[in-house]
């Protein structure tokens, strides 16, 4: 059974992204920061050249140096940093109120003096305002041009990743966020959405290892039931049942504490049951399956996953010639998963018929009867009952009744292989009557 990853498009998208409405409300008049007085350097000037720095100006006008954007003479870098740090600034204004913003500070050096040469003042701040106003395409276009000129500017990459995410260009967003490095708290939710959505695309392309790497990043940025469910889904699909179970348990716990809906919790339980069952840990799977049934009674996926565990175990025994042991496993499965009991009891009956050195007809008929008590039209159960009776002296007439009913059900279901087997049994019985 394949795990289900439907939470990504719902809970993750709604719970992790910055709401577009909040950006629109944040738009308004904007004035970039402004240099009021150039500072001084204590370090010696090296010679002619130019240095451009990224300066963060907080709402109080206090600067901090974010890094050097470009330099034609690295001998002047220290002096440029000192000048930028000791300069006086007016902070950026939004709707007349001071706010934090970024300033591109460029100095030209002659060898004896340094002078401010302007540069792009508040460029990134203007792109951010475009994003907040909902002009994501315009912000993206400007940021792409800016980033091409300033390839090492992490703030530009962060802003570009945000714009890309709102444009639903998740692969591009992930690439930008990777270049941005550390994601600030204010952007973690939207970055997590980008990584989660990118991981879904990787899963669809069967690139599970790549998807897991992106899902891990999403869970690191925004630990929640949706991101851990996406991570567990990928790990299971990539064959790592232990890691999948651990992360899906985290998703399950977070879903309960984060007030996820019953439907969302049931889907996580389905995934977790599948991971446990595939790992052979049915004892851990059973209580989770019971919880899934309580949360969403119409969802049978967890029950099917456990039934498949018993089928896989029984089939391995049957393949090694241990048909009676296989029948016992099918019976245990039927007891543990009543919703799948018809199919499991019918398979147990078939296993008893294949027992060596001779078929165990009474046990086969008993299990077939258990299946037929719930579904009188079951083709496999009617077939098993018919064969069990046909193997007994004087029961051929009764056997034909079951076999003819089995044939009609198999044909109705379009199961030609089973129908052919049933008709062979009918022909054989007819010759012996």
N, C-alpha and C positions, 0 to 999 in steps of 0.2 A: 504493500500500500504506500502511495506517495504521501509525504507530509503536505500539510496545507499551509500556505503562506499568505492567506487573504488579509491578515491584519495590517500588512504594510500599506496598502492603498487606503485603509480607513484610519485606524488609530494613529499610525505613525504620521501620516500626512496632516491629520487634524491636530494632533497633540504636540508636535514638535516644531512646526514652522512658525515664524513670526507672522501674525495675521496681517494680511494686506491692508485691512482697514486701519490698523494702528499706524502703518507707514503713512497712509494718506492724511491722517489727522495730524501727523508730525510735520507736514509740509508747511511752508510759510516763508516770510521774507528772511533772507540769509545774507550776511555780510562776512566775508572771510577774515581771518586774523590779519593784523597789520603790524609791520615793523615801525616802532616809534623812535627808537634810538639804537644805533649800532654799538655793540659791545667792543671789548678790547681783548687782545691776546698777550699772554706773558711769554709764550714760546716764540722762538725766532722764526722769521719768515724764510722759506727755502728758496723761492724764486718765482718766476712768472708761471701762471696757470689759473685754473678755476676749480672751485670745489662747491658741490651742491649737497646740502644735508637735508634730512627729513627731521623736522622739529615738531614735537607735539606741544601745543599750547593749551593749558587747562583753562577752566572757566575763570580763574583768577589771574590769568595772564602769565602764569609761571611756566617756563619752557623746560622740556626734557629732550635730549637728543636721541632720536630713534635710530640713527645710522647715517652713513654717507651714501648718497644716491650715485654720485659720479665724481671723479677727480682726475684732472689732467696732470697733477703734480702731487703725489702722495706725501711729499715732504711738507706740504702746507696743510695737511689734514688736521693735525693737532691744533694749529693756530685757528683754523676755521671753526673747529669744534668749540674752542674757548670763546671765540667771538660770538657764535650763535648762542652759547649758554649764557653769556653775560649781557646779551642785548635785551632791550625792553620792548614789550609787545602789548598791543591791545588784543584781547581775545576775540574770537569769532562771535557774532551775534545772530541769534535766531529769534525773530519776533521781538527784537530789542533786548533779549536776555543773553548774557554771556554763556557760551558753551565750549566744550572741548572740541578742538579741531586740529588739523595738521597743516603745516606750513613748509613750503619748499624754499629753503634759504640758500641763495647762491652768492658766492664771493669771488671777486677777481683779484688776483695777486700780481703785483708788478715786480716783486723782489724787495721793495722798500715799504710798501703799504698795501692794505687790503681795502676794497670798497664793495659795498653791497650793489649787486647788479640786477636786482629785482628777481626775475625767475617766475616760475609758476606759483603764485601765492594762493593757497586755499583750493588748489585744483581738485584734490581728492574730496574735500568737503563739499564742493559743488556737485560732484558725482554722487556722493551719498545722498544729498538733498534730492537729486533726480530720482534715485531709487525710492526714497521715502515718499515722493510725490507720485509714484507708480510709473514713472518713465523708465522702465527697466531696460528697454532696448537702447534708449539714448545713453543711459549710464553705462551699459555694456560696451557700446561703441566707443565712447570716450575712454573708458578704462582700458580697453584693448590697445588703443593708440598710446595711452600713457604708459602702460606696462611694457610696451615694445621699446619705449625710450628709457624706461627705468626698470630693467628686468629683475633687479634685486629688491624692489620695493614690496615688502610683505603686506603693508597696509593696502596697497593697490590690488594685490592678489586676493586679499580677504574681501574687499569690496566687490571685486569681479566675481568671486565665488557666490556672493550673495545675489548679485544681479542674475547670474547664470541660473541659480536655483529658482528664482521667481519666474524665469523664462522656461523652466522645466528642462533645461539642458544640463542634466545631472552629471554626465561624464566630464563635461567641461568644468562644471562647478567643482567636482572632486579634484581635478587637476589643479585648479586655482587654489583650493583650500590646502592641498598638499604643499604647494609653494609658499603659502602664507605661514606655515609652521604652526605655532601655538595659536589656538582659536580662543578669543576672549569669551567670557561668559555670555555677553550679550548676543553673540553669534552662534553659540553652540547648538541651539535648537535647529536653526536653519541649516547649519552644516551637517548635523546628524540626519536631517531629512535628505539632503543630497547624497550622502553616503548610503543611506538605506535604499533609496530609489535606485542608485547605481548598482547596488548589490542585487536587487530584484532583476535588473536587466541582465546581469551576469548569470544568475540562476536560470533565466529563460534561455540563455545561450549555452547552457550546460557547462559554463565556466565556473564551477563551484568553488574551487580554491581561490580564485580572484574575488568572487562574491563574498566568501567568508572574510577575507582581509578587509573589504570595505564595510561589511556588517560589524566587524569588531570595532572599527573606528567609530561607527555610528553609536554603538553601545558605550564606548568610552566617553563620547561627547554628551550623550543624553541617555543615561541608564534608565530604561523603562521597559514595560512589558512588551511593547511593540518591537523595540530594537533587539531585545534578547530573544524574542520569538524568531525574528528574521535571522539572527545569528545561529540559533539552534537548528533552524530549517536548513541552512547551508551546510552546517557541520554534519548533519545526518545525511544529506544528499551527497556529501563528499566522503562518506563512509566512516566518519568519526563518531560512533554511537555514544561513547563515554562523554566526550565534550558536549555533544548535542543534549544529552540528558541533563548535564550540569547546568547549561545555560537555559534550557527550557524550564528547569526547576526554578531558576531565578525569575524567568518570565512569569511563571505560575504564581510565585509569591508576590511579585510586584503587581500583577493583575488584581490580586485580592486586596492589596493595600492602596492601589491607585484607583479604585472604584471602576474597574473595567466592567463592561456589560457581561451578562451571563453568556451571551453568544461569543464574545471575545475570549472569555475564560474557557469555554468549552473547546474552542478551536486550539488554544494552547494545550489543553489537556489531551486532545487528539494527537497533536504532534509529539507530546511527551510519551504517551502510551506507545506510539509507533517506535520511538527511539528505544524505550525500555524493551519492548517485545523483540525488536530486531537484535538487540544485544543479548537476548535470552533471559532477561530479568523479569519474568512474568509476575513474580511476587510484588515487585515495585509497581508494575503496570496496573494490576487489578484495582487497587484503591483509587488510582487516578481515573481509571475508566468509569468506576462507580460515581465519582464526582462529576465527570462529564455527562453521564446519564441524568443526574439530578439537575444539572445546570440547563441542559437542553435535551429533553427526552426524545425528540425526533432525530437527533444526530446519532447515527450508528457507527461512525467512523472508528471510534475507540474500540467498540465491541468487535468490529471486523478485524482490526489490527491484532487483537488478542486471539481471535479465532484463527487468524493466519499463522500466529506463533504455533498453535497446536497442530495445525495442518502441516507446517514445515517439519516439526518434530516427528509427527507420525509418519510422514512420507519418508523421512530418513530411515526410520525403523523398517518400513515396508520394503524399501529398496535393498535393505540388507537381509531380507527374508524373514524378519520378525513381525509377521502379520498380526499375531494375537496381541503382541505388545503395542503395535500400532493402533489396533482397535481400542485398547485401553486408554491410549492418549486421546483419541478422538472422543471417547466417552467423557473423559475428564474435561475436555474443552466444552462439550455440550453442557455439562453441569455448571461450568464457570461462566459461560456466555449463553444464557437461555435464548437470546434473540437470534443466535446462529445455530441453535440446537438441531433444527431439521437437517441442515446440510451435514453437520458433524455426526449425528447419529446414523445418517444414511451412509456416510463414508466408513463409519465403524462397522456397519453391516457388511459392506463390500470387503473390508479387511478380514472379517471372520470367514467370508466365503473363500478368500485366497489362502487361508491358513493351511499349513502342511503338517502331517502328510495328507490330511483330508479336511474338507470344509467343515466349519462348526456351524451347522445349519440352524440349530435352535437359538444360539446366541445371535446369529445374523438376523433371524426372523424377529427376535425380541427387540433389537435395536431398530430394525425397519419399522416395526409397529410404533415405537416411540416417536419416530419421525413423522409417521403417517397420522398420528393422533393430533399433531399440530397442523400438518399440511397433507390432506388426503390425496392431493394431486402431485405430490413430489415424484418426479420421474425416476430418480435414483433409488428412492426408498421403495417404490413399487417394483422396480426391477430387482432389487436385492431380495424383497419378500418373495417374488415369483421364483427366482432362482433357488432360494432356500427351500421352498416347498417342492419345486421340481426335482430337487435332489433326493426327495423322500418318496418311498414307494406308495403308490396310491393317491398322491397329492397333485398329480399333473393337471387335473381339471381346475383345481383351486389356483394352481400356479399360473395357468393361462389367463385367468381373470386379472391378476396383478400385472402380468406382462403386457397384456393388451392395453390396460390403463396406462402403464408406463410408456408404451409406444405412442399413444395419443398425446401425452404430456410432452414427450421429447420432441415430437413433430411440431407441436404448437410453439415450443420454445426455440425451434430451429436448430436443435442439437442433432445433427445428422449422424455423428459418430455413435452417440448413445442409441439413437434409433436403430442403427445398423446392428449393434450388439444385441439389442432387445429382439429384433426380428430373427436373428440367428438362433437365439434361445427358444423363441416361439416355434421355429421350424424344427428344431431338434426335438422339442417336446411333442410336437404333432406326429413325428415319425415313430415315437416310442409308445404312443397311446394304443 
